[in-house]
Amino acid sequence: MLFKTWKYALLVTAGLVCCTGFAGSAVAETDFAGQRITVTVPYAAGGGADLYARFLTPLIAERLPGQPTIVIKNVEGAGAIAGSNQFEQRAKKDGTDIIAASASVMLNFTFKDQRAQYNLDKWIPIISSAQGTVVYMSSALGIKTADELPQLEGKDVTLGANNPTGGDMRVLMAMDLLGVKVRPVFGLNRGDAFPAFERGELNLDFAINNAYQKLAKPLVDSGEVVPLFTLGFADDNGKVVRDPANPDLPHFLEVYEKLKGEPLSGPARKAWDSVFNLNVMATRAILLPEGTPDEVVATYEGAVSKLLADFEADPALKKKATDLLGEEPQATGEAATRNVRSAVVFDDEALGWLRSWLKQRFDASL
């Protein structure tokens, strides 16, 4: 199921090439022969976003007309704000500047950090990558499936988390909506939380799909850990379905409806959808700056579509992609734009619900 949307991406790109620009004329491809493309990575070298950029962007460049040279520029600082601001201010609009964004770039913009002087909602995604999430707990708590979550009432359920307003929000919020009162232990990143969980110091944990398979799945197989649910995946129509990487597990909205007897709705559903898009569907993306001409955008989208097709055709390349990107389909064209826009633009009702929940639950603010 990996990259099943590449045909859709090809159709989107074909539509852009055939239908964009002056009536009756096609948008010509941009030739990058002899050019150098600078990829701004607003993080230190060696992190997840850096590895993402270093894997994808040279492969995209190989499929661009003229096969330009890729130069990775790490601009760390201020929680990814320094590099993002620099890209906003300095990026050329001719296709020779792109940026690799991940969750913190999205969060800083979405929650209106005053230092973030960039217009992420106007940048142009050429590919966005989802990261599915699995929520699991120790079998010592005595339940075997998510259907039995109400049996946790009165039990001390502990989760390692960095803070309530970052990436951990998606699981804290999900468990709260399901009626499970979690006691978070703040100040722990994912790399610290799992060892504490493994030692029995915590009894609830979560991981993106790749990490789940490597770290938690062996404990599931040995009976020490119970997988509860995934956060789901949005299909090409935006409908939340089961995560293709873990189709045997229900997704959060399924569990909610089964336990509560009705679908999640109202402001809480709007807030959930926003957090889901931000923390699952658009956790990483490669983007062009605002104002990039249509023909440049179409040329990039054509290159990405060729790459996704090559992932399907080349087993060795597909394995490398799966190891780094996971099994979730990659999005380009209209799908990528929808994912990123939905992630970074919260409506007032969703944002109001989220602010109220954070204040009441954790005495925290965005």
Stockholm file with secondary structure:
# STOCKHOLM 1.0

chainA/1-366         MLFKTWKYALLVTAGLVCCTGFAGSAVAETDFAGQRITVTVPYAAGGGADLYARFLTPLIAERLPGQPTIVIKNVEGAGAIAGSNQFEQRAKKDGTDIIAASASVMLNFTFKDQRAQYNLDKWIPIISSAQGTVVYMSSALGIKTADELPQLEGKDVTLGANNPTGGDMRVLMAMDLLGVKVRPVFGLNRGDAFPAFERGELNLDFAINNAYQKLAKPLVDSGEVVPLFTLGFADDNGKVVRDPANPDLPHFLEVYEKLKGEPLSGPARKAWDSVFNLNVMATRAILLPEGTPDEVVATYEGAVSKLLADFEADPALKKKATDLLGEEPQATGEAATRNVRSAVVFDDEALGWLRSWLKQRFDASL
#=GR chainA/1-366 SS CTTTTHHHHHHHHHHHHHHSSSTTCCCCCCCCTTCEEEEEECSCTTSHHHHHHHHHHHHHHHTSTTCCEEEEEECCCTTTHHHHHHHHHHCCSSSSEEEEEEHHHHHHHHTTCTTCCCCGGGSEEEEEECCCEEEEEEGGGCCCSGGGGGGGTTSCEEEEESCTTSTTHHHHHHHHHTTCCEEEEESCCHHHHHHHHHTTSCSEEEEEHHHIIIIIHHHHHTTSEEEEEECCEECTTSCEECCTTSTTSCBHHHHHHHHHSSCCCHHHHHHHHHHHIIIIITSEEEEECTTCCHHHHHHHHHHHHHHHHHHHHCHHHHHHHHHHHCSSCCBCHHHHHHHHHHHHCCCHHHHHHHHHHHHHHHSCCC
#=GC SS_cons         CTTTTHHHHHHHHHHHHHHSSSTTCCCCCCCCTTCEEEEEECSCTTSHHHHHHHHHHHHHHHTSTTCCEEEEEECCCTTTHHHHHHHHHHCCSSSSEEEEEEHHHHHHHHTTCTTCCCCGGGSEEEEEECCCEEEEEEGGGCCCSGGGGGGGTTSCEEEEESCTTSTTHHHHHHHHHTTCCEEEEESCCHHHHHHHHHTTSCSEEEEEHHHIIIIIHHHHHTTSEEEEEECCEECTTSCEECCTTSTTSCBHHHHHHHHHSSCCCHHHHHHHHHHHIIIIITSEEEEECTTCCHHHHHHHHHHHHHHHHHHHHCHHHHHHHHHHHCSSCCBCHHHHHHHHHHHHCCCHHHHHHHHHHHHHHHSCCC
//
